Structures are given as C-alpha cells and as structure tokens.
Amino acid sequence: MVLSGIPQNEVIILGGDLNGHVGRESDGFEGVHGEQGYGMRNAEGERILEFGNALELVLCNTLFKKDEAKLVTYSSGGCKSTIDYIMVRKEDRVLVRDAKAIPGEECVSQHRLVIGDLTLRIKKVGAKNHPPKLKVWKLHSGGNKNEFREKIEHIAEEVEEMMESGGVDGKWQAMKKALLEATEEVCGWSKGKARQRETWWWNDSVERAVNEKRRCHKVWKKSKREADRARYVEARRASRTAVWEAQETKRKKFASELEREGGQKSFFKIAKQMVKERRDVTGANCVKDEVGNIVTDNRGVKEVWQRYMEKLLNVDNDWDGEAGCDEVEGECGLITQTEVGKAMKAMKDGKAAGPCGVVAEMLKAAGDVGVQWMTDLCAEGGRKAAPGGGCPDNGWLSTVNDLVRGPEPCNGGPLQHVTVWAASGSGDG
C-alpha cells in the first residue's frame, strides 16, 4: 500500500472525499475517532475507521467540538452529512490546531471546503561554515594578473635556488609556497559565502560604470535636483553601453575560440550544459538492481551502487601479463617547455583546489616562469631511479571518484574512475 511505504519520520496529511459516515461517537475506535463527529455511522464509515486503525491514523474532523454548520461537509436537498475528512498519523495529532468545514464555501458541487490548521516542526539548520579561500578568480583581470606575474618574476631566482637544493618534493614545496604567497598578496582571502555569482561578461570597466551609476542614483534620490538626475541618466546610459561592449567582446572571443582546433567540442559541451540547466528535473532518481528491478528510494539506490562498485573494484580481469608493445631502448626523452605550456593552456579554470591549494589560474598567471617550474618538476619526477625522484609527497594524497558516464543511469553504469591528484589538480581517467 502507498501509505504504508512512507517512512515514519515523514508527516502524512491525507485529505479528500472518503465517501463514508463515521458517526458522532467513536464506538470502539477511540484512537481514530475523536468523539466529536456528526450523524450516524454506515458500512463505508466503518471501513474508514478500520483503515485509520490499521495505519494508525486519526480523523481530524472529529477532534474538535464544532457547530453543525462547521461539521457538515456535504449538503444536497436537505440531506446533510460528513464525508470529507483530513487524516494524520496519531503521533502527529499534537500538530493539529483546528479542523472544520467552511459554511457556504463550495470547492466542488455540493461539497464544502474543509480546512485544517497544523503547526509543523521545522528543523533549524545551523549556520554553514564557509572557510576562507584565495580569490584566484581575480587573476583573470589584466591588472592583478600582471602584478602577480611581476611578483613571481621578482622571486624567481630565489625560488629556483630552493628548488635546486632538494629533489622532486623540494621543487614542489618551493614552487607551491611561491605561488600561494603571491596569490595571497595580490588577491587576498574571501570572507563568508559568495554574495553573488559573477556573470560571464563582467569586467573592471563594467564594474566601474555600474558603481558610478549607483553613486549618481543615491545622490539624485537624496537631493531631488534636476542636475543630479541628468547625471544619473547619463551614468545609466554609460553603464548600459559598457555592459553591451563587454558582452560583445565576450561573444567575439567565444566565436574565435570555436574556429580553433577543438572548438566544436566546446560548442557541443556548452549546448549540453544549456539543455541540462533547462530541465525541470535533474539527476537520476532511480536505478536497476542486479535482477532488473527498478529501485527508487535513496537508501536502496545507494545500496545498489555499493554492490555494483564492490563487484567492479574487487574482480580481477584475465590478463596474461604481456604488455603488448615493443620495447624501446635508450634514454627517456625529457618533457619540453612547449609540451608543458600547451598542457597548461588546456587546463580549465574554476576548478576546486586540492589539499595543496594550487590551481590552474596560478600556474597560467605565472607565465613563462610557471612553465619553466612545471617543466623542471615534471623532468625531476620522471627520473624515478634517481634519488629524490618520483611523485611529490602531496601527490600521494589522491581520491578515486566514480562518475556515471552516459545518458542511462538506470542501467547501473557504465562508470569512469577518475583519480584526482592533489599536487597537480588534474584528473587521469
């Protein structure tokens, strides 16, 4: 039954035309009937009381002493009765403050409106803790980006000396410290939650124009002078022009990116994101288990995914041990600055920082110095046989995230395993 499947921690409010007379007295149904009913009981009313007794529900209409006009929910040709009810769980009876019919108000023909006053217990959610973060998004603007690059170039020699003193871990620690300290000096730390999300076309010129418009508006509202109003109108016109120019610049930049290699992929990615944002319901609320049954409740869905992942990650595939590739002799080629620069340019902005705190915006804003540092770090990490080679200590702080891939989440897969490394902030599937 539908009602019996609802968890006990949820409130049930059942209301409607149950087409039965429960009568004035309880007569054996004291837990369901409140002794304040109307008329005589019939067979249909008996079934209503038995239904309430089986599911531990109570009839709110019978809990309060009312005049006849506020008890009658159906009236036709001089025949009056109560067949429309509101029912809640017995443990929720304390929430009900009142229940009555409204005389003269018809919701449908011959039926009066039945209302109930309930006081619901709403759990208060404590204030969410928002840890401070480095304002790395400020590195997108030209002024902050140039200042950051100048600071990095100023300390480049000192950092390179520190990088030479240690192995791969020493190089990484020196580079990380320089990037984080320069970002803190230029961008600062955030306080509390973000007040608003920055739009895609927002820049420094738009911000100055909008601030000037707001300032002129405050002056005009305070003075009420025609000259101040004229200045406000002019500032408003200038702000609209700045917004239009910023949007047009961003559109042209986006159009030029589409013409480059891989631009078509970005176009379809944005189109899919727009379709996803316009859906009424997002996310998968069901999954099929091993035998094909559809599971809809949250606990069941989690259990199905848990069994699937336990089987997926603990069953070995058959492998003969052969790599299937030709052996290559000689020295391993070093990673070049061109390759590192190209990889850094392809890194996406706006990604969450790992335990180390370094993000793509810092590496990109560092310019040629950042490319040189990353090249040295990759070259040192590639020398696994050398003392101090391999992965930095922060690189071992990684997590495995399982992402559903494809449009059919109900089928239980397929999944893609993504290892997120703290040191580089990149993923490897």
C-alpha positions in Angstrom: 0.0 0.0 0.0 1.2 3.5 -0.8 0.7 5.0 2.7 2.4 2.1 4.5 5.5 2.6 2.4 6.0 6.2 3.6 8.8 6.4 6.3 7.8 7.1 9.8 9.9 10.3 10.0 7.7 12.0 7.3 4.4 13.7 8.1 1.3 12.3 6.3 -1.7 14.6 5.6 -4.5 12.7 3.9 -7.5 14.7 2.8 -10.4 14.2 0.4 -13.8 12.7 -0.2 -13.7 9.3 1.5 -17.5 8.7 0.9 -18.4 7.3 4.3 -20.1 8.4 7.5 -18.1 7.7 10.7 -20.8 8.9 13.0 -20.9 11.0 16.1 -19.4 8.5 18.6 -16.2 6.5 18.5 -17.7 3.1 19.5 -14.6 1.0 19.7 -12.3 3.3 17.6 -11.2 5.6 20.3 -7.7 6.1 18.8 -9.1 7.0 15.4 -12.3 8.8 16.2 -12.3 11.9 18.4 -15.9 11.7 19.8 -16.9 14.9 18.0 -18.4 13.6 14.8 -21.7 14.1 13.0 -24.6 11.8 12.1 -24.9 8.0 12.1 -22.2 5.6 11.0 -22.6 3.4 8.0 -20.6 0.5 6.4 -18.4 2.8 4.4 -17.6 4.8 7.6 -16.7 1.5 9.4 -14.2 0.8 6.7 -12.7 4.3 7.0 -12.2 3.7 10.7 -10.7 0.3 10.2 -8.3 1.8 7.6 -7.3 4.5 10.1 -6.8 1.9 12.8 -4.6 -0.3 10.6 -2.3 2.6 9.6 -2.6 4.4 13.0 -4.3 7.5 11.5 -6.7 9.9 13.2 -9.7 11.8 11.8 -9.0 15.5 12.4 -12.7 16.4 11.8 -13.7 14.6 14.9 -11.1 16.1 17.3 -12.8 19.5 17.9 -16.2 20.4 19.2 -17.9 22.4 16.4 -21.4 23.7 15.5 -23.3 21.6 13.0 -22.6 24.1 10.2 -18.8 23.5 10.6 -19.1 19.7 10.7 -21.3 19.2 7.7 -19.1 18.8 4.5 -21.9 17.6 2.1 -25.3 19.1 1.7 -27.9 18.3 -1.0 -31.7 18.5 -1.0 -31.9 18.8 2.8 -29.6 15.8 3.3 -26.5 16.7 5.3 -23.5 14.5 6.1 -19.8 14.5 6.7 -17.9 12.5 4.1 -14.8 14.8 3.5 -12.0 14.2 6.0 -8.5 15.2 6.9 -6.3 12.4 8.5 -2.9 12.4 10.0 -0.7 10.0 12.0 -1.6 9.5 15.7 1.8 10.8 16.7 1.2 13.9 14.7 -2.1 14.7 16.4 -0.4 17.3 18.6 0.4 19.3 15.4 -3.3 19.8 14.5 -4.7 23.0 16.0 -8.1 23.0 14.2 -10.2 21.3 11.5 -13.6 22.5 10.3 -15.8 22.9 7.2 -16.4 26.4 5.9 -20.2 27.0 5.6 -21.3 28.4 2.2 -17.9 27.8 0.5 -18.1 25.1 -2.2 -14.9 23.7 -3.7 -17.0 21.4 -5.9 -20.7 21.0 -6.3 -22.5 20.2 -3.0 -19.2 19.8 -1.1 -17.9 22.4 1.4 -14.4 23.4 1.8 -12.6 21.6 4.7 -9.6 23.3 6.2 -7.1 22.2 8.9 -4.6 24.3 10.9 -1.4 22.4 11.6 1.8 23.5 13.2 4.7 21.7 11.6 8.0 21.2 13.3 10.7 22.6 11.1 14.3 21.7 12.0 16.5 24.7 12.2 19.6 24.4 10.1 22.7 25.8 11.7 24.8 28.4 10.0 27.1 26.8 7.5 30.8 27.3 8.0 32.4 28.9 4.9 36.2 28.6 5.2 38.1 31.4 3.6 39.5 30.8 0.1 42.1 32.6 -2.0 40.3 34.9 -4.5 42.0 33.2 -7.5 39.3 34.5 -9.9 40.9 37.9 -9.6 43.8 36.6 -11.6 41.6 36.8 -14.8 41.8 40.6 -14.8 44.7 42.2 -16.5 45.9 44.4 -13.6 46.0 41.6 -11.0 47.5 39.2 -13.5 50.4 41.5 -14.3 51.0 42.2 -10.7 51.0 38.5 -9.9 53.5 37.8 -12.7 55.8 40.6 -11.6 55.9 39.2 -8.1 56.7 35.7 -9.4 59.4 37.0 -11.7 60.9 39.0 -8.8 61.3 35.9 -6.6 62.1 33.5 -9.4 65.8 33.3 -8.8 65.3 32.7 -5.0 62.8 30.0 -5.7 64.9 28.3 -8.3 67.8 28.1 -5.8 65.5 26.5 -3.3 64.3 24.1 -6.0 67.9 23.0 -6.7 68.6 22.1 -3.1 66.1 19.2 -3.0 64.6 16.5 -5.1 61.1 16.4 -6.6 59.5 17.2 -3.3 61.8 20.1 -2.6 61.0 21.6 -6.0 57.3 21.2 -5.5 57.3 22.7 -2.0 59.3 25.7 -3.2 57.0 26.3 -6.2 53.9 25.8 -4.1 55.0 28.3 -1.4 55.8 31.0 -4.0 52.5 30.6 -5.9 50.4 30.7 -2.7 52.2 33.6 -1.1 52.0 35.7 -4.3 48.3 34.9 -4.7 47.6 35.9 -1.1 49.4 39.3 -1.6 47.6 40.1 -4.9 44.2 38.6 -4.5 43.6 38.2 -0.7 41.2 35.8 1.1 37.4 35.6 0.9 35.2 36.1 3.9 32.0 34.1 4.3 29.9 32.8 1.5 29.9 34.3 -2.0 27.4 37.2 -2.3 26.7 36.7 -5.9 28.0 34.8 -8.9 30.0 36.8 -11.3 28.4 36.9 -14.8 30.3 35.7 -17.9 30.7 39.2 -19.3 31.7 41.0 -16.1 35.0 43.0 -16.1 36.6 46.0 -14.5 35.2 48.6 -16.8 31.6 47.3 -16.3 32.2 47.3 -12.5 33.3 51.0 -12.6 30.4 52.0 -14.8 27.8 50.3 -12.6 29.3 51.7 -9.4 29.2 55.2 -10.8 25.6 54.7 -11.8 24.7 53.6 -8.3 26.5 56.5 -6.8 24.7 59.0 -9.0 21.4 57.4 -8.2 22.0 57.8 -4.5 22.9 61.5 -4.9 19.8 62.2 -7.0 17.5 60.4 -4.6 18.9 62.4 -1.8 19.0 65.9 -3.4 16.0 65.6 -5.8 17.7 68.1 -8.1 17.3 68.0 -11.9 21.0 68.4 -12.5 21.7 65.3 -10.4 19.0 63.4 -12.2 20.6 64.3 -15.6 24.0 63.0 -14.3 22.3 59.8 -13.2 20.7 59.3 -16.6 24.0 59.8 -18.3 25.7 57.4 -15.9 23.0 54.8 -16.5 23.4 55.2 -20.3 27.1 54.7 -19.9 26.7 51.6 -17.8 24.4 50.0 -20.4 26.9 50.8 -23.1 29.7 49.2 -21.0 27.6 46.1 -20.5 26.9 45.8 -24.2 30.5 46.3 -25.2 31.6 43.7 -22.6 29.1 41.2 -23.9 30.0 41.8 -27.5 33.7 41.3 -26.7 33.0 38.0 -24.9 30.8 36.8 -27.9 33.6 37.6 -30.4 36.1 35.8 -28.2 33.9 32.8 -28.0 33.3 32.8 -31.8 37.1 33.0 -32.4 37.6 30.0 -30.0 35.1 27.9 -32.0 37.3 28.3 -35.1 40.3 26.9 -33.3 41.1 23.2 -33.0 38.7 21.6 -30.6 36.3 24.5 -30.8 33.4 22.3 -32.0 33.8 20.1 -28.9 33.4 23.2 -26.7 30.3 24.3 -28.6 28.5 21.0 -28.1 29.6 21.0 -24.4 28.0 24.4 -23.8 24.9 23.3 -25.7 24.5 20.2 -23.5 25.0 22.3 -20.4 22.3 24.7 -21.5 19.9 21.8 -22.1 20.7 20.4 -18.7 20.0 23.7 -16.9 16.6 24.0 -18.6 15.4 20.6 -17.4 12.5 20.6 -14.9 14.0 17.6 -13.1 17.8 16.9 -13.0 19.6 13.9 -11.8 18.7 10.2 -11.7 16.2 9.2 -9.0 16.1 5.5 -9.9 18.4 2.6 -10.8 18.0 -1.0 -11.8 19.4 -3.7 -9.5 21.1 -7.0 -10.5 17.8 -8.7 -11.4 16.3 -5.8 -13.3 14.0 -4.3 -10.6 13.8 -0.5 -10.5 14.8 0.9 -7.1 13.6 4.4 -6.4 14.2 5.1 -2.7 17.5 6.8 -1.8 18.7 4.1 0.6 18.0 1.4 -2.0 19.8 3.3 -4.8 22.9 3.7 -2.6 22.9 0.0 -1.8 22.6 -0.9 -5.4 25.6 1.3 -6.3 27.6 -0.1 -3.4 27.1 -3.7 -4.5 28.0 -2.7 -8.1 31.2 -0.9 -7.0 32.3 -3.7 -4.7 32.0 -6.2 -7.5 33.6 -3.9 -10.0 36.7 -3.0 -8.0 37.3 -6.5 -6.5 37.0 -8.7 -9.5 40.3 -9.2 -11.5 40.3 -9.3 -15.2 42.0 -12.1 -17.1 45.5 -10.9 -18.2 48.4 -13.0 -19.5 50.9 -10.4 -18.1 52.1 -9.3 -21.6 52.1 -5.5 -22.3 51.5 -5.9 -26.0 54.0 -3.3 -27.1 57.5 -3.2 -28.4 60.4 -2.5 -26.1 62.3 0.8 -26.6 65.9 1.2 -25.7 67.9 4.3 -24.9 67.4 7.4 -22.7 63.9 8.6 -21.9 63.1 11.8 -23.7 62.7 14.8 -21.4 59.4 16.8 -21.3 59.8 20.1 -23.1 58.6 23.5 -22.2 56.4 23.6 -25.3 54.6 20.4 -24.2 54.1 21.8 -20.7 53.0 25.2 -21.9 50.4 23.6 -24.2 49.1 21.3 -21.4 48.8 24.3 -19.0 46.9 26.3 -21.6 44.4 23.5 -21.9 43.8 23.4 -18.1 40.4 24.5 -17.1 39.8 27.4 -14.7 37.4 27.5 -11.8 38.2 24.0 -10.5 38.3 23.4 -6.8 41.8 23.3 -5.2 43.1 20.1 -3.6 44.9 19.8 -0.3 47.9 21.7 -1.7 45.8 24.8 -2.7 47.4 25.3 -6.1 45.0 25.8 -9.0 45.3 26.3 -12.8 44.8 30.1 -12.5 48.0 30.5 -10.5 50.1 28.4 -13.0 48.7 30.3 -16.0 49.2 33.7 -14.4 52.8 32.9 -13.6 53.6 33.0 -17.4 56.9 31.7 -18.7 58.3 31.3 -15.1 55.4 28.9 -14.2 56.0 26.9 -17.4 59.7 26.6 -16.5 59.0 25.5 -13.0 56.5 22.9 -14.1 58.9 21.6 -16.7 61.6 21.1 -14.1 59.2 19.4 -11.8 58.0 17.0 -14.5 61.5 16.2 -15.5 62.6 15.6 -12.0 59.5 13.4 -11.3 60.3 11.4 -14.4 63.7 10.3 -13.0 62.2 7.6 -10.7 65.5 5.8 -10.4 67.4 9.0 -9.3 67.5 9.9 -5.6 64.6 12.1 -4.7 62.7 11.3 -8.0 59.2 10.2 -8.4 56.0 11.8 -7.2 55.9 14.6 -4.6 54.6 13.7 -1.2 51.5 15.7 -1.8 50.9 13.7 -5.0 50.1 10.6 -2.9 47.1 12.5 -1.4 44.6 11.4 -4.0 41.0 10.2 -4.1 39.1 8.0 -6.6 35.8 9.4 -7.7 33.3 7.3 -9.7 31.4 9.2 -12.3 28.3 7.9 -14.2 29.1 8.2 -17.9 26.2 8.2 -20.5 22.5 9.0 -20.5 21.2 5.8 -19.0 21.8 5.9 -15.2 19.0 3.4 -14.6 21.1 0.6 -16.1 23.8 0.9 -13.4 26.6 2.2 -15.5 29.0 2.5 -17.2 31.3 4.3 -14.8 34.5 6.1 -15.3 37.1 6.1 -12.5 38.9 9.4 -12.0 42.0 9.7 -9.8 42.4 13.3 -8.6 45.9 14.2 -7.6 46.4 16.9 -5.1 49.7 18.1 -6.4 48.7 18.9 -10.0 45.0 19.4 -9.6 44.4 17.3 -12.7 42.5 14.2 -13.3 43.5 11.0 -15.1 40.8 8.6 -16.1 
